[in-house]
Amino acid sequence: QELYGFIISSKRRENVLKALKNKPLRPFQIAKKTKYKAPNVSKTLFQLEKYGLVECITPNKSSWRVYAITELGKQLLKYK
């Protein structure tokens, strides 16, 4: 319930999660899809990752990282 509130309190967090619903993406792809600026997307991904809603599936790369939604993130979107 706390996580649900965390998501719905920010349209950006919700939209970034939704952008990852169908396939893993790089931050610039999410930015293009959601029309948010890349630094905002990166900050949002960091927040979502902290709560276990998304994960970096290329953690050894310093650039061109790819993010995917986790099962927990998918479950939260179902409540929406």
Backbone as XML, in Angstrom:
<?xml version="1.0"?>
<chain id="A" units="angstrom">
  <residue number="1" name="GLN">
    <atom name="N" x="0.831" y="-1.194" z="0.000"/>
    <atom name="CA" x="0.000" y="0.000" z="0.000"/>
    <atom name="C" x="0.876" y="1.259" z="0.000"/>
  </residue>
  <residue number="2" name="GLU">
    <atom name="N" x="1.943" y="1.228" z="0.777"/>
    <atom name="CA" x="2.862" y="2.369" z="0.804"/>
    <atom name="C" x="3.492" y="2.576" z="-0.575"/>
  </residue>
  <residue number="3" name="LEU">
    <atom name="N" x="3.852" y="1.477" z="-1.232"/>
    <atom name="CA" x="4.445" y="1.574" z="-2.570"/>
    <atom name="C" x="3.446" y="2.098" z="-3.581"/>
  </residue>
  <residue number="4" name="TYR">
    <atom name="N" x="2.201" y="1.691" z="-3.464"/>
    <atom name="CA" x="1.157" y="2.181" z="-4.361"/>
    <atom name="C" x="1.035" y="3.695" z="-4.236"/>
  </residue>
  <residue number="5" name="GLY">
    <atom name="N" x="1.064" y="4.191" z="-3.005"/>
    <atom name="CA" x="1.016" y="5.633" z="-2.769"/>
    <atom name="C" x="2.233" y="6.333" z="-3.349"/>
  </residue>
  <residue number="6" name="PHE">
    <atom name="N" x="3.389" y="5.691" z="-3.244"/>
    <atom name="CA" x="4.632" y="6.222" z="-3.799"/>
    <atom name="C" x="4.502" y="6.399" z="-5.313"/>
  </residue>
  <residue number="7" name="ILE">
    <atom name="N" x="3.868" y="5.451" z="-5.979"/>
    <atom name="CA" x="3.713" y="5.514" z="-7.431"/>
    <atom name="C" x="2.667" y="6.550" z="-7.836"/>
  </residue>
  <residue number="8" name="ILE">
    <atom name="N" x="1.496" y="6.493" z="-7.237"/>
    <atom name="CA" x="0.432" y="7.397" z="-7.697"/>
    <atom name="C" x="0.650" y="8.845" z="-7.274"/>
  </residue>
  <residue number="9" name="SER">
    <atom name="N" x="1.575" y="9.077" z="-6.352"/>
    <atom name="CA" x="1.846" y="10.462" z="-5.955"/>
    <atom name="C" x="2.715" y="11.185" z="-6.989"/>
  </residue>
  <residue number="10" name="SER">
    <atom name="N" x="3.220" y="10.468" z="-7.969"/>
    <atom name="CA" x="4.057" y="11.075" z="-9.008"/>
    <atom name="C" x="3.682" y="10.499" z="-10.371"/>
  </residue>
  <residue number="11" name="LYS">
    <atom name="N" x="3.154" y="11.342" z="-11.229"/>
    <atom name="CA" x="2.789" y="10.914" z="-12.582"/>
    <atom name="C" x="4.033" y="10.435" z="-13.329"/>
  </residue>
  <residue number="12" name="ARG">
    <atom name="N" x="5.179" y="11.059" z="-13.058"/>
    <atom name="CA" x="6.413" y="10.669" z="-13.736"/>
    <atom name="C" x="6.800" y="9.230" z="-13.372"/>
  </residue>
  <residue number="13" name="ARG">
    <atom name="N" x="6.739" y="8.905" z="-12.087"/>
    <atom name="CA" x="7.079" y="7.537" z="-11.671"/>
    <atom name="C" x="6.144" y="6.527" z="-12.337"/>
  </residue>
  <residue number="14" name="GLU">
    <atom name="N" x="4.873" y="6.857" z="-12.346"/>
    <atom name="CA" x="3.877" y="5.971" z="-12.952"/>
    <atom name="C" x="4.147" y="5.796" z="-14.450"/>
  </residue>
  <residue number="15" name="ASN">
    <atom name="N" x="4.429" y="6.884" z="-15.145"/>
    <atom name="CA" x="4.646" y="6.822" z="-16.589"/>
    <atom name="C" x="5.940" y="6.097" z="-16.955"/>
  </residue>
  <residue number="16" name="VAL">
    <atom name="N" x="6.976" y="6.265" z="-16.150"/>
    <atom name="CA" x="8.230" y="5.546" z="-16.401"/>
    <atom name="C" x="8.001" y="4.050" z="-16.199"/>
  </residue>
  <residue number="17" name="LEU">
    <atom name="N" x="7.271" y="3.683" z="-15.161"/>
    <atom name="CA" x="6.947" y="2.266" z="-14.939"/>
    <atom name="C" x="6.160" y="1.709" z="-16.116"/>
  </residue>
  <residue number="18" name="LYS">
    <atom name="N" x="5.165" y="2.457" z="-16.567"/>
    <atom name="CA" x="4.337" y="2.009" z="-17.693"/>
    <atom name="C" x="5.170" y="1.854" z="-18.963"/>
  </residue>
  <residue number="19" name="ALA">
    <atom name="N" x="6.157" y="2.729" z="-19.148"/>
    <atom name="CA" x="7.007" y="2.654" z="-20.336"/>
    <atom name="C" x="7.788" y="1.339" z="-20.369"/>
  </residue>
  <residue number="20" name="LEU">
    <atom name="N" x="8.081" y="0.787" z="-19.203"/>
    <atom name="CA" x="8.847" y="-0.454" z="-19.115"/>
    <atom name="C" x="7.974" y="-1.703" z="-19.088"/>
  </residue>
  <residue number="21" name="LYS">
    <atom name="N" x="6.666" y="-1.505" z="-19.150"/>
    <atom name="CA" x="5.734" y="-2.623" z="-18.996"/>
    <atom name="C" x="5.933" y="-3.729" z="-20.041"/>
  </residue>
  <residue number="22" name="ASN">
    <atom name="N" x="6.207" y="-3.361" z="-21.281"/>
    <atom name="CA" x="6.271" y="-4.350" z="-22.353"/>
    <atom name="C" x="7.667" y="-4.877" z="-22.662"/>
  </residue>
  <residue number="23" name="LYS">
    <atom name="N" x="8.684" y="-4.048" z="-22.429"/>
    <atom name="CA" x="10.046" y="-4.512" z="-22.705"/>
    <atom name="C" x="11.068" y="-3.625" z="-22.010"/>
  </residue>
  <residue number="24" name="PRO">
    <atom name="N" x="12.250" y="-4.172" z="-21.735"/>
    <atom name="CA" x="13.321" y="-3.381" z="-21.118"/>
    <atom name="C" x="13.775" y="-2.263" z="-22.062"/>
  </residue>
  <residue number="25" name="LEU">
    <atom name="N" x="14.148" y="-1.139" z="-21.486"/>
    <atom name="CA" x="14.569" y="0.023" z="-22.272"/>
    <atom name="C" x="15.744" y="0.723" z="-21.621"/>
  </residue>
  <residue number="26" name="ARG">
    <atom name="N" x="16.448" y="1.516" z="-22.421"/>
    <atom name="CA" x="17.497" y="2.392" z="-21.904"/>
    <atom name="C" x="16.844" y="3.712" z="-21.506"/>
  </residue>
  <residue number="27" name="PRO">
    <atom name="N" x="17.474" y="4.458" z="-20.583"/>
    <atom name="CA" x="16.863" y="5.710" z="-20.117"/>
    <atom name="C" x="16.498" y="6.681" z="-21.242"/>
  </residue>
  <residue number="28" name="PHE">
    <atom name="N" x="17.345" y="6.805" z="-22.263"/>
    <atom name="CA" x="17.009" y="7.757" z="-23.333"/>
    <atom name="C" x="15.778" y="7.289" z="-24.120"/>
  </residue>
  <residue number="29" name="GLN">
    <atom name="N" x="15.567" y="5.972" z="-24.212"/>
    <atom name="CA" x="14.377" y="5.456" z="-24.888"/>
    <atom name="C" x="13.123" y="5.760" z="-24.073"/>
  </residue>
  <residue number="30" name="ILE">
    <atom name="N" x="13.251" y="5.644" z="-22.764"/>
    <atom name="CA" x="12.126" y="5.982" z="-21.873"/>
    <atom name="C" x="11.823" y="7.467" z="-21.989"/>
  </residue>
  <residue number="31" name="ALA">
    <atom name="N" x="12.868" y="8.283" z="-22.021"/>
    <atom name="CA" x="12.686" y="9.737" z="-22.152"/>
    <atom name="C" x="11.944" y="10.070" z="-23.444"/>
  </residue>
  <residue number="32" name="LYS">
    <atom name="N" x="12.334" y="9.427" z="-24.509"/>
    <atom name="CA" x="11.687" y="9.672" z="-25.804"/>
    <atom name="C" x="10.219" y="9.242" z="-25.773"/>
  </residue>
  <residue number="33" name="LYS">
    <atom name="N" x="9.973" y="8.093" z="-25.166"/>
    <atom name="CA" x="8.617" y="7.537" z="-25.103"/>
    <atom name="C" x="7.692" y="8.364" z="-24.201"/>
  </residue>
  <residue number="34" name="THR">
    <atom name="N" x="8.233" y="8.871" z="-23.097"/>
    <atom name="CA" x="7.401" y="9.579" z="-22.119"/>
    <atom name="C" x="7.431" y="11.095" z="-22.281"/>
  </residue>
  <residue number="35" name="LYS">
    <atom name="N" x="8.362" y="11.589" z="-23.106"/>
    <atom name="CA" x="8.545" y="13.033" z="-23.335"/>
    <atom name="C" x="9.129" y="13.762" z="-22.112"/>
  </residue>
  <residue number="36" name="TYR">
    <atom name="N" x="9.761" y="13.002" z="-21.213"/>
    <atom name="CA" x="10.462" y="13.606" z="-20.080"/>
    <atom name="C" x="11.926" y="13.802" z="-20.449"/>
  </residue>
  <residue number="37" name="LYS">
    <atom name="N" x="12.573" y="14.733" z="-19.793"/>
    <atom name="CA" x="13.996" y="14.951" z="-20.023"/>
    <atom name="C" x="14.794" y="13.786" z="-19.425"/>
  </residue>
  <residue number="38" name="ALA">
    <atom name="N" x="15.889" y="13.438" z="-20.089"/>
    <atom name="CA" x="16.699" y="12.283" z="-19.678"/>
    <atom name="C" x="17.150" y="12.346" z="-18.214"/>
  </residue>
  <residue number="39" name="PRO">
    <atom name="N" x="17.613" y="13.514" z="-17.694"/>
    <atom name="CA" x="18.007" y="13.541" z="-16.275"/>
    <atom name="C" x="16.843" y="13.215" z="-15.334"/>
  </residue>
  <residue number="40" name="ASN">
    <atom name="N" x="15.636" y="13.650" z="-15.696"/>
    <atom name="CA" x="14.462" y="13.340" z="-14.874"/>
    <atom name="C" x="14.158" y="11.847" z="-14.900"/>
  </residue>
  <residue number="41" name="VAL">
    <atom name="N" x="14.326" y="11.241" z="-16.075"/>
    <atom name="CA" x="14.097" y="9.799" z="-16.194"/>
    <atom name="C" x="15.120" y="9.040" z="-15.360"/>
  </residue>
  <residue number="42" name="SER">
    <atom name="N" x="16.376" y="9.455" z="-15.420"/>
    <atom name="CA" x="17.427" y="8.786" z="-14.648"/>
    <atom name="C" x="17.155" y="8.869" z="-13.156"/>
  </residue>
  <residue number="43" name="LYS">
    <atom name="N" x="16.745" y="10.042" z="-12.697"/>
    <atom name="CA" x="16.422" y="10.227" z="-11.274"/>
    <atom name="C" x="15.240" y="9.336" z="-10.878"/>
  </residue>
  <residue number="44" name="THR">
    <atom name="N" x="14.244" y="9.285" z="-11.734"/>
    <atom name="CA" x="13.059" y="8.467" z="-11.464"/>
    <atom name="C" x="13.413" y="6.988" z="-11.438"/>
  </residue>
  <residue number="45" name="LEU">
    <atom name="N" x="14.260" y="6.541" z="-12.361"/>
    <atom name="CA" x="14.695" y="5.145" z="-12.375"/>
    <atom name="C" x="15.428" y="4.795" z="-11.084"/>
  </residue>
  <residue number="46" name="PHE">
    <atom name="N" x="16.252" y="5.725" z="-10.617"/>
    <atom name="CA" x="16.979" y="5.512" z="-9.363"/>
    <atom name="C" x="15.992" y="5.310" z="-8.213"/>
  </residue>
  <residue number="47" name="GLN">
    <atom name="N" x="14.957" y="6.157" z="-8.156"/>
    <atom name="CA" x="13.936" y="6.042" z="-7.103"/>
    <atom name="C" x="13.195" y="4.708" z="-7.203"/>
  </residue>
  <residue number="48" name="LEU">
    <atom name="N" x="12.796" y="4.341" z="-8.408"/>
    <atom name="CA" x="12.052" y="3.099" z="-8.608"/>
    <atom name="C" x="12.909" y="1.879" z="-8.299"/>
  </residue>
  <residue number="49" name="GLU">
    <atom name="N" x="14.190" y="1.963" z="-8.631"/>
    <atom name="CA" x="15.105" y="0.856" z="-8.363"/>
    <atom name="C" x="15.304" y="0.671" z="-6.856"/>
  </residue>
  <residue number="50" name="LYS">
    <atom name="N" x="15.356" y="1.780" z="-6.157"/>
    <atom name="CA" x="15.521" y="1.749" z="-4.694"/>
    <atom name="C" x="14.385" y="0.978" z="-4.018"/>
  </residue>
  <residue number="51" name="TYR">
    <atom name="N" x="13.186" y="1.079" z="-4.579"/>
    <atom name="CA" x="12.021" y="0.393" z="-4.022"/>
    <atom name="C" x="11.781" y="-0.979" z="-4.647"/>
  </residue>
  <residue number="52" name="GLY">
    <atom name="N" x="12.677" y="-1.407" z="-5.537"/>
    <atom name="CA" x="12.553" y="-2.729" z="-6.134"/>
    <atom name="C" x="11.498" y="-2.839" z="-7.214"/>
  </residue>
  <residue number="53" name="LEU">
    <atom name="N" x="11.135" y="-1.708" z="-7.815"/>
    <atom name="CA" x="10.091" y="-1.722" z="-8.846"/>
    <atom name="C" x="10.666" y="-1.871" z="-10.248"/>
  </residue>
  <residue number="54" name="VAL">
    <atom name="N" x="11.912" y="-1.468" z="-10.425"/>
    <atom name="CA" x="12.638" y="-1.680" z="-11.675"/>
    <atom name="C" x="14.029" y="-2.186" z="-11.315"/>
  </residue>
  <residue number="55" name="GLU">
    <atom name="N" x="14.696" y="-2.777" z="-12.296"/>
    <atom name="CA" x="16.069" y="-3.228" z="-12.067"/>
    <atom name="C" x="16.901" y="-2.966" z="-13.310"/>
  </residue>
  <residue number="56" name="CYS">
    <atom name="N" x="18.154" y="-2.683" z="-13.084"/>
    <atom name="CA" x="19.092" y="-2.535" z="-14.180"/>
    <atom name="C" x="19.530" y="-3.937" z="-14.562"/>
  </residue>
  <residue number="57" name="ILE">
    <atom name="N" x="19.302" y="-4.311" z="-15.827"/>
    <atom name="CA" x="19.662" y="-5.667" z="-16.244"/>
    <atom name="C" x="21.047" y="-5.706" z="-16.899"/>
  </residue>
  <residue number="58" name="THR">
    <atom name="N" x="21.721" y="-4.553" z="-16.917"/>
    <atom name="CA" x="23.105" y="-4.480" z="-17.403"/>
    <atom name="C" x="23.951" y="-3.721" z="-16.384"/>
  </residue>
  <residue number="59" name="PRO">
    <atom name="N" x="24.017" y="-4.203" z="-15.139"/>
    <atom name="CA" x="24.671" y="-3.448" z="-14.065"/>
    <atom name="C" x="26.177" y="-3.231" z="-14.250"/>
  </residue>
  <residue number="60" name="ASN">
    <atom name="N" x="26.824" y="-4.044" z="-15.066"/>
    <atom name="CA" x="28.261" y="-3.893" z="-15.255"/>
    <atom name="C" x="28.636" y="-2.810" z="-16.257"/>
  </residue>
  <residue number="61" name="LYS">
    <atom name="N" x="27.643" y="-2.271" z="-16.934"/>
    <atom name="CA" x="27.913" y="-1.211" z="-17.896"/>
    <atom name="C" x="27.820" y="0.148" z="-17.209"/>
  </residue>
  <residue number="62" name="SER">
    <atom name="N" x="28.719" y="1.049" z="-17.575"/>
    <atom name="CA" x="28.651" y="2.393" z="-16.998"/>
    <atom name="C" x="27.760" y="3.294" z="-17.849"/>
  </residue>
  <residue number="63" name="SER">
    <atom name="N" x="27.563" y="2.921" z="-19.098"/>
    <atom name="CA" x="26.642" y="3.661" z="-19.965"/>
    <atom name="C" x="25.828" y="2.639" z="-20.762"/>
  </residue>
  <residue number="64" name="TRP">
    <atom name="N" x="24.827" y="3.104" z="-21.428"/>
    <atom name="CA" x="23.921" y="2.244" z="-22.193"/>
    <atom name="C" x="23.268" y="1.181" z="-21.309"/>
  </residue>
  <residue number="65" name="ARG">
    <atom name="N" x="22.957" y="1.563" z="-20.090"/>
    <atom name="CA" x="22.286" y="0.629" z="-19.183"/>
    <atom name="C" x="20.869" y="0.364" z="-19.666"/>
  </residue>
  <residue number="66" name="VAL">
    <atom name="N" x="20.390" y="-0.819" z="-19.362"/>
    <atom name="CA" x="19.044" y="-1.223" z="-19.750"/>
    <atom name="C" x="18.270" y="-1.543" z="-18.476"/>
  </residue>
  <residue number="67" name="TYR">
    <atom name="N" x="17.051" y="-1.023" z="-18.399"/>
    <atom name="CA" x="16.207" y="-1.221" z="-17.214"/>
    <atom name="C" x="14.964" y="-2.026" z="-17.581"/>
  </residue>
  <residue number="68" name="ALA">
    <atom name="N" x="14.533" y="-2.836" z="-16.620"/>
    <atom name="CA" x="13.324" y="-3.647" z="-16.791"/>
    <atom name="C" x="12.461" y="-3.510" z="-15.545"/>
  </residue>
  <residue number="69" name="ILE">
    <atom name="N" x="11.175" y="-3.658" z="-15.743"/>
    <atom name="CA" x="10.246" y="-3.626" z="-14.612"/>
    <atom name="C" x="10.331" y="-4.970" z="-13.879"/>
  </residue>
  <residue number="70" name="THR">
    <atom name="N" x="10.215" y="-4.946" z="-12.568"/>
    <atom name="CA" x="10.245" y="-6.180" z="-11.772"/>
    <atom name="C" x="8.823" y="-6.715" z="-11.609"/>
  </residue>
  <residue number="71" name="GLU">
    <atom name="N" x="8.711" y="-7.906" z="-11.060"/>
    <atom name="CA" x="7.386" y="-8.476" z="-10.795"/>
    <atom name="C" x="6.587" y="-7.566" z="-9.860"/>
  </residue>
  <residue number="72" name="LEU">
    <atom name="N" x="7.266" y="-7.015" z="-8.864"/>
    <atom name="CA" x="6.599" y="-6.101" z="-7.933"/>
    <atom name="C" x="6.060" y="-4.878" z="-8.681"/>
  </residue>
  <residue number="73" name="GLY">
    <atom name="N" x="6.851" y="-4.349" z="-9.591"/>
    <atom name="CA" x="6.417" y="-3.204" z="-10.400"/>
    <atom name="C" x="5.206" y="-3.554" z="-11.250"/>
  </residue>
  <residue number="74" name="LYS">
    <atom name="N" x="5.205" y="-4.749" z="-11.822"/>
    <atom name="CA" x="4.064" y="-5.195" z="-12.641"/>
    <atom name="C" x="2.810" y="-5.327" z="-11.792"/>
  </residue>
  <residue number="75" name="GLN">
    <atom name="N" x="2.971" y="-5.867" z="-10.590"/>
    <atom name="CA" x="1.814" y="-6.028" z="-9.699"/>
    <atom name="C" x="1.229" y="-4.669" z="-9.331"/>
  </residue>
  <residue number="76" name="LEU">
    <atom name="N" x="2.090" y="-3.691" z="-9.073"/>
    <atom name="CA" x="1.595" y="-2.349" z="-8.727"/>
    <atom name="C" x="0.814" y="-1.738" z="-9.876"/>
  </residue>
  <residue number="77" name="LEU">
    <atom name="N" x="1.278" y="-1.947" z="-11.107"/>
    <atom name="CA" x="0.558" y="-1.387" z="-12.262"/>
    <atom name="C" x="-0.818" y="-2.014" z="-12.427"/>
  </residue>
  <residue number="78" name="LYS">
    <atom name="N" x="-0.984" y="-3.248" z="-11.998"/>
    <atom name="CA" x="-2.290" y="-3.907" z="-12.095"/>
    <atom name="C" x="-3.337" y="-3.210" z="-11.246"/>
  </residue>
  <residue number="79" name="TYR">
    <atom name="N" x="-2.902" y="-2.608" z="-10.131"/>
    <atom name="CA" x="-3.850" y="-1.902" z="-9.247"/>
    <atom name="C" x="-4.305" y="-0.591" z="-9.850"/>
  </residue>
  <residue number="80" name="LYS">
    <atom name="N" x="-3.573" y="-0.101" z="-10.811"/>
    <atom name="CA" x="-3.858" y="1.216" z="-11.394"/>
    <atom name="C" x="-5.097" y="1.175" z="-12.230"/>
  </residue>
</chain>
